[in-house]
Amino acid sequence: MAMRILTTMAKVYRAERLLDIESAHIDGCLYHGLSGLEFAERLLDGGARVSIPTTMNVGAIDLMHPEYFQGTKESADRARSLMKAYEAMGCRPVWTCAPYQSVQRPRLGAQIAWAESNAIVFANSVLGARTNRYGDFIDICAAITGRAPAVGLHLTEGRRGQLLFRLTDIPARLLSEDSFYPVLGYFLGARSGTKIPVIEGLPADTTEDQLKALGAAAASSGAVALFHAIEVTPEAPTASAAFHERPPEKIIDISLSDLRAALGRLSTAPDGRINVVALGSPHFSIEEFARLMPLLSYLPPHPEVEFIVCTNRIILAALEERGWSAALKSAGVQMVVDTCVVVAPLVRARSGVLMTNSGKFAHYAPGNTGLQVVFGSLEECVRSAALGRVWRDKELWHSRR
């Protein structure tokens, strides 16, 4: 059954052959309705097992903290059944949108079949692995068969950069700030669509968390599955290498004013009172927690502000080893694993404003949660949570240094 579905899709893609893959990452474990559950149970009833190492994206419920779920009991039960079905097929129950940071890092050039937009763009861009944009149902079929259609980003010719984005006169301080990267990504996604962008001007020491935030935002505002950053990402040691020795289709200069405009589009409400701060889309890394902890030590959230951080079980265990988990709980932080605010009813507030440092949260929160959204840096989020209203670093997006 899985192979029939896969070969049918291969014909749609006009693939001439299938290729072997080394790993898979599943998005179909996230409950959206009965069709997904029935499909998984049909595979399981037929004895399906994954044939390659396979991790799972977030589910629709935090299995470690089920009391956080704000939906109906029926939805929670179905979400739990779906997650168990995929686990029974041999998928690793990590329940994270960022498997690349803790459990599964494909090698450069590895052929994989990953679902979940930020995982796809990170694997392709930062790790140099090769996957197309796979979605529900196709992801598990690839994991069971160990095959994928040999088209698109699986092939060298499909990975050539197409659009050149040049950063022009961006202040050095802003380039070092984490909040710069989701804003840049949001601009790139909106301007790139399905084409492959190449970025000129990022610092050589750009971190993985910064690239993670860039890619997640670009995959939200557009359909970016691969970007190249010259002298930063593995397939772009030079501009010529990124474009496979061919000229770009178009050159787009990015100014500070362009980025300010993109920053404005990430907020749907004016600065003012906030009800929720949500961090961790993609899931928070241990390095991000290391930056959060000292801020919270003297800026605990206001009692009337929900402060939620989404991460995975492996990171949570690392926090507990360091004694940080207890400190976070004492500060009033709600730690969520296995799922996230974007895809599950976790926020208690039914109206109001959610503040986040995530471009992906900012893009999806209004439609998925019903809350308005305000985007800010990590420090702005923490200070705002302490005050109960938006606080701004007024120099951040206006400094010329």
C-alpha positions as CSV (number, residue, x, y, z in Angstrom):
1,M,0.0,0.0,0.0
2,A,2.8,2.4,0.9
3,M,4.7,1.6,-2.3
4,R,1.6,2.1,-4.4
5,I,1.0,5.5,-2.9
6,L,4.7,6.4,-3.3
7,T,5.0,5.3,-7.0
8,T,1.7,7.2,-7.8
9,M,3.2,10.4,-6.3
10,A,6.4,9.7,-8.2
11,K,4.4,9.7,-11.5
12,V,2.9,13.0,-10.4
13,Y,6.4,14.4,-9.9
14,R,7.4,12.9,-13.2
15,A,10.2,11.1,-11.5
16,E,12.0,8.5,-13.6
17,R,13.1,6.4,-10.6
18,L,13.1,6.0,-6.9
19,L,16.2,6.4,-4.7
20,D,17.2,4.9,-1.4
21,I,16.9,7.2,1.7
22,E,18.7,7.1,5.0
23,S,16.1,8.7,7.4
24,A,12.6,10.1,7.6
25,H,10.9,12.7,9.8
26,I,7.1,12.3,10.1
27,D,4.5,15.1,10.3
28,G,1.5,12.9,9.9
29,C,1.6,12.1,13.6
30,L,-0.1,15.5,14.3
31,Y,-3.8,15.1,14.6
32,H,-5.9,17.2,12.2
33,G,-8.9,14.9,11.8
34,L,-10.2,11.3,11.5
35,S,-8.7,10.7,8.0
36,G,-5.1,10.9,9.4
37,L,-5.9,8.5,12.3
38,E,-7.7,6.0,10.0
39,F,-4.8,6.1,7.5
40,A,-2.2,5.4,10.3
41,E,-4.4,2.6,11.7
42,R,-4.8,1.0,8.3
43,L,-1.0,0.9,7.9
44,L,-0.6,-0.5,11.4
45,D,-3.3,-3.1,10.9
46,G,-1.4,-4.3,7.8
47,G,1.8,-4.8,9.8
48,A,3.6,-1.8,8.5
49,R,7.0,-0.9,10.1
50,V,9.5,1.8,9.2
51,S,12.6,0.4,7.4
52,I,14.9,3.4,8.2
53,P,15.6,5.6,11.3
54,T,12.5,7.7,11.6
55,T,11.7,10.5,14.0
56,M,8.4,12.3,14.7
57,N,7.3,15.9,14.6
58,V,5.1,17.3,17.3
59,G,1.8,15.7,18.1
60,A,-1.4,17.6,19.1
61,I,-1.0,16.9,22.9
62,D,1.8,17.1,25.5
63,L,1.9,13.5,26.7
64,M,4.0,14.5,29.7
65,H,1.6,17.3,30.7
66,P,-1.8,16.4,29.3
67,E,-3.4,18.9,31.7
68,Y,-2.1,21.7,29.5
69,F,-4.5,20.7,26.7
70,Q,-7.4,23.1,26.4
71,G,-9.4,21.2,23.8
72,T,-12.1,18.5,24.1
73,K,-11.5,15.1,25.6
74,E,-12.4,13.5,22.2
75,S,-9.7,15.5,20.4
76,A,-7.1,14.6,23.1
77,D,-8.0,10.9,22.9
78,R,-7.7,10.9,19.1
79,A,-4.5,12.8,19.2
80,R,-3.0,10.3,21.7
81,S,-4.2,7.4,19.6
82,L,-2.5,8.8,16.4
83,M,0.8,9.4,18.2
84,K,0.7,5.8,19.6
85,A,0.0,4.4,16.1
86,Y,3.1,5.9,14.6
87,E,5.2,4.9,17.6
88,A,3.9,1.3,17.1
89,M,5.2,1.5,13.5
90,G,8.7,2.0,14.8
91,C,9.0,5.8,14.7
92,R,11.1,7.3,17.4
93,P,8.8,9.2,19.9
94,V,10.9,12.4,20.2
95,W,7.9,14.6,19.2
96,T,9.9,17.6,18.0
97,C,10.0,19.9,15.0
98,A,13.8,20.2,15.5
99,P,15.2,16.7,15.4
100,Y,18.4,18.0,13.9
101,Q,19.4,19.7,17.2
102,S,19.2,16.7,19.4
103,V,18.7,13.2,17.9
104,Q,19.0,13.0,14.1
105,R,21.6,15.0,12.0
106,P,21.9,13.6,8.5
107,R,25.3,13.9,6.9
108,L,26.2,16.2,4.1
109,G,24.6,14.8,0.9
110,A,22.4,12.2,2.6
111,Q,19.2,11.4,0.9
112,I,16.3,11.7,3.3
113,A,12.5,12.2,3.3
114,W,11.6,14.8,5.9
115,A,8.3,16.5,6.5
116,E,7.6,19.7,8.6
117,S,8.6,22.9,6.9
118,N,11.4,24.1,9.3
119,A,13.0,20.7,9.6
120,I,13.1,20.5,5.8
121,V,14.7,23.8,5.2
122,F,17.2,23.3,8.0
123,A,18.2,19.8,6.8
124,N,18.7,21.0,3.2
125,S,20.3,24.4,4.0
126,V,22.3,24.0,7.2
127,L,23.2,20.3,7.1
128,G,23.3,19.9,3.3
129,A,21.2,16.8,3.3
130,R,18.7,16.3,0.5
131,T,14.9,16.2,0.8
132,N,11.9,17.5,-1.0
133,R,9.0,19.1,0.9
134,Y,7.2,16.0,2.1
135,G,3.8,16.1,3.9
136,D,1.4,13.9,5.7
137,F,0.9,10.3,4.4
138,I,3.8,10.5,1.9
139,D,6.3,10.9,4.8
140,I,5.3,7.6,6.4
141,C,5.1,5.8,3.0
142,A,8.7,6.9,2.4
143,A,9.7,5.7,5.8
144,I,8.1,2.3,5.3
145,T,9.6,1.7,1.9
146,G,12.9,3.4,2.4
147,R,12.5,5.1,-0.9
148,A,11.7,8.6,-2.4
149,P,11.1,9.9,-5.9
150,A,14.4,11.0,-7.5
151,V,13.4,14.6,-8.3
152,G,13.8,18.2,-7.2
153,L,16.0,18.8,-4.2
154,H,17.2,15.2,-4.2
155,L,19.2,15.9,-7.3
156,T,22.2,18.2,-7.6
157,E,20.8,20.2,-10.5
158,G,17.7,20.9,-8.4
159,R,19.7,22.6,-5.7
160,R,21.1,25.5,-7.7
161,G,20.5,28.9,-6.3
162,Q,18.2,31.1,-8.3
163,L,17.9,34.5,-6.6
164,L,20.7,36.5,-5.0
165,F,19.8,38.6,-2.0
166,R,22.5,41.1,-1.0
167,L,22.4,42.7,2.5
168,T,23.3,46.4,2.1
169,D,24.4,48.7,4.9
170,I,23.0,46.6,7.7
171,P,24.3,47.7,11.2
172,A,26.8,45.4,12.8
173,R,24.8,45.3,16.0
174,L,21.6,44.1,14.2
175,L,23.5,41.4,12.4
176,S,24.6,40.0,15.8
177,E,21.0,40.0,17.2
178,D,18.9,36.8,17.0
179,S,15.8,38.8,16.2
180,F,17.3,39.9,12.9
181,Y,17.2,36.4,11.4
182,P,13.4,35.6,11.5
183,V,12.8,39.1,10.1
184,L,15.3,38.4,7.3
185,G,13.7,35.0,6.7
186,Y,10.2,36.4,6.5
187,F,11.4,38.9,3.9
188,L,13.2,36.2,1.9
189,G,10.2,33.8,1.9
190,A,7.8,36.5,0.7
191,R,10.1,37.4,-2.1
192,S,11.3,34.0,-3.1
193,G,8.1,31.9,-3.2
194,T,9.3,28.4,-4.4
195,K,12.7,29.6,-5.7
196,I,16.0,29.0,-4.0
197,P,17.5,32.2,-2.4
198,V,21.2,32.8,-2.0
199,I,22.1,35.3,0.8
200,E,25.2,37.5,0.5
201,G,26.4,39.3,3.6
202,L,25.7,37.1,6.6
203,P,28.5,36.9,9.2
204,A,30.7,33.9,9.0
205,D,29.9,33.1,12.6
206,T,26.1,33.0,12.2
207,T,24.9,30.4,14.6
208,E,22.7,27.3,14.0
209,D,19.9,28.8,16.1
210,Q,20.0,32.0,13.9
211,L,19.9,29.9,10.7
212,K,17.1,27.8,12.2
213,A,15.0,31.0,12.9
214,L,15.8,32.3,9.4
215,G,14.7,29.1,7.6
216,A,11.6,28.6,9.7
217,A,10.3,32.1,8.9
218,A,11.2,31.8,5.2
219,A,9.3,28.5,5.0
220,S,6.3,30.2,6.7
221,S,6.0,33.4,4.5
222,G,7.0,31.4,1.3
223,A,7.7,27.9,0.2
224,V,11.4,28.0,0.8
225,A,12.8,24.5,1.3
226,L,16.5,25.4,0.7
227,F,18.5,28.6,1.0
228,H,22.2,29.1,0.6
229,A,24.2,31.6,2.6
230,I,27.6,32.5,1.0
231,E,30.5,31.4,3.2
232,V,28.1,30.1,5.9
233,T,26.2,27.1,4.6
234,P,27.9,24.0,3.2
235,E,26.9,24.2,-0.4
236,A,27.8,27.8,-0.7
237,P,31.5,28.3,0.0
238,T,31.4,30.9,-2.8
239,A,28.7,32.6,-4.8
240,S,29.7,30.7,-7.9
241,A,29.3,27.4,-6.1
242,A,25.8,28.4,-4.8
243,F,24.7,29.2,-8.4
244,H,26.5,26.2,-9.9
245,E,28.7,28.6,-12.0
246,R,25.7,30.3,-13.6
247,P,24.4,33.9,-13.1
248,P,21.4,34.5,-10.7
249,E,18.0,35.0,-12.3
250,K,17.6,38.2,-10.3
251,I,19.6,40.3,-7.8
252,I,17.7,41.8,-4.9
253,D,19.3,44.3,-2.5
254,I,18.0,44.2,1.1
255,S,18.2,47.5,3.0
256,L,17.4,48.3,6.6
257,S,14.2,49.9,5.5
258,D,13.1,46.7,3.7
259,L,13.7,44.8,7.0
260,R,11.8,47.3,9.0
261,A,8.8,46.8,6.7
262,A,9.1,43.1,7.1
263,L,9.3,43.6,10.9
264,G,6.1,45.5,10.8
265,R,4.3,42.7,9.0
266,L,5.1,40.3,11.7
267,S,2.9,42.1,14.2
268,T,-0.9,42.3,13.9
269,A,-1.5,44.5,17.0
270,P,0.0,47.8,18.2
271,D,2.3,47.8,21.1
272,G,0.4,47.8,24.3
273,R,-0.9,45.3,26.9
274,I,0.0,41.6,26.3
275,N,-1.6,38.4,27.6
276,V,0.8,35.7,26.5
277,V,4.5,35.3,25.6
278,A,5.2,32.2,23.6
279,L,8.8,31.0,22.6
280,G,10.0,27.9,20.9
281,S,8.9,27.6,17.3
282,P,11.0,25.8,16.2
283,H,11.6,24.1,19.6
284,F,13.9,25.9,22.0
285,S,17.5,24.6,22.1
286,I,19.7,24.4,25.2
287,E,21.7,27.4,23.9
288,E,18.5,29.5,23.7
289,F,17.6,28.5,27.3
290,A,21.1,29.6,28.3
291,R,20.2,33.1,27.0
292,L,16.8,33.1,28.6
293,M,17.8,32.0,32.1
294,P,19.7,35.2,33.2
295,L,17.0,37.4,31.8
296,L,14.3,35.6,33.8
297,S,16.4,35.7,37.0
298,Y,15.6,39.4,37.4
299,L,12.7,39.8,35.1
300,P,10.1,37.1,36.1
301,P,6.8,37.2,34.2
302,H,3.9,39.3,35.5
303,P,1.3,36.9,37.2
304,E,-1.3,37.9,34.6
305,V,0.9,37.0,31.6
306,E,1.1,33.4,30.4
307,F,4.8,32.6,29.6
308,I,5.1,29.4,27.5
309,V,8.3,27.9,26.1
310,C,8.0,24.9,23.8
311,T,10.8,22.4,23.5
312,N,11.4,18.6,23.3
313,R,11.9,15.9,25.9
314,I,15.6,15.6,25.4
315,I,16.2,19.3,26.0
316,L,13.8,19.1,29.0
317,A,16.0,16.3,30.5
318,A,19.1,18.5,30.0
319,L,17.4,21.4,31.8
320,E,16.5,19.1,34.7
321,E,20.2,17.9,34.9
322,R,21.3,21.6,35.1
323,G,18.7,22.5,37.7
324,W,17.2,25.0,35.2
325,S,13.8,23.3,35.0
326,A,13.0,24.0,38.6
327,A,14.2,27.6,38.2
328,L,12.0,28.1,35.2
329,K,8.9,26.7,36.9
330,S,9.6,28.9,40.0
331,A,9.8,31.9,37.7
332,G,6.3,31.1,36.3
333,V,7.3,29.6,33.0
334,Q,5.1,26.8,31.5
335,M,7.3,24.3,29.8
336,V,5.6,22.4,26.9
337,V,7.0,19.3,25.2
338,D,5.7,17.0,22.5
339,T,3.7,19.8,20.8
340,C,3.5,23.6,20.5
341,V,1.2,26.6,20.7
342,V,0.9,26.8,16.9
343,V,-0.8,23.4,16.5
344,A,-2.5,22.6,19.8
345,P,-4.9,24.5,22.1
346,L,-2.5,25.2,25.0
347,V,-3.1,28.9,25.6
348,R,-5.6,29.6,28.3
349,A,-6.4,33.1,27.1
350,R,-9.2,33.2,24.6
351,S,-8.5,36.7,23.3
352,G,-5.9,39.3,23.5
353,V,-2.3,39.6,22.4
354,L,0.5,37.0,22.1
355,M,4.1,38.2,21.9
356,T,6.8,36.1,20.5
357,N,10.4,36.1,19.1
358,S,9.5,33.5,16.5
359,G,8.7,34.4,13.0
360,K,6.9,31.2,12.6
361,F,4.7,31.8,15.7
362,A,4.0,35.3,14.5
363,H,2.9,34.1,11.1
364,Y,0.6,31.3,12.3
365,A,-0.6,32.5,15.7
366,P,-3.5,34.8,14.6
367,G,-5.1,32.1,12.4
368,N,-4.4,29.2,14.7
369,T,-5.0,30.7,18.2
370,G,-7.4,33.5,17.6
371,L,-5.0,35.9,19.4
372,Q,-3.4,39.0,17.8
373,V,0.4,38.9,17.8
374,V,3.4,41.2,18.5
375,F,6.9,40.3,17.4
376,G,10.0,41.2,19.4
377,S,13.5,40.1,20.4
378,L,14.0,37.6,23.3
379,E,14.9,40.5,25.6
380,E,11.9,42.5,24.5
381,C,9.6,39.4,25.1
382,V,11.0,38.8,28.6
383,R,10.8,42.5,29.6
384,S,7.3,42.8,28.2
385,A,6.2,39.7,30.1
386,A,7.5,41.3,33.3
387,L,5.7,44.6,32.7
388,G,2.5,43.1,31.2
389,R,2.9,45.4,28.2
390,V,5.2,45.7,25.2
391,W,8.7,47.1,26.0
392,R,11.0,48.0,23.1
393,D,14.7,48.4,22.6
394,K,14.3,51.6,20.6
395,E,17.8,51.5,19.2
396,L,17.7,47.9,17.8
397,W,16.2,48.6,14.4
398,H,17.4,52.2,14.1
399,S,21.1,52.1,15.1
400,R,23.5,52.8,12.3
401,R,26.4,51.2,14.1
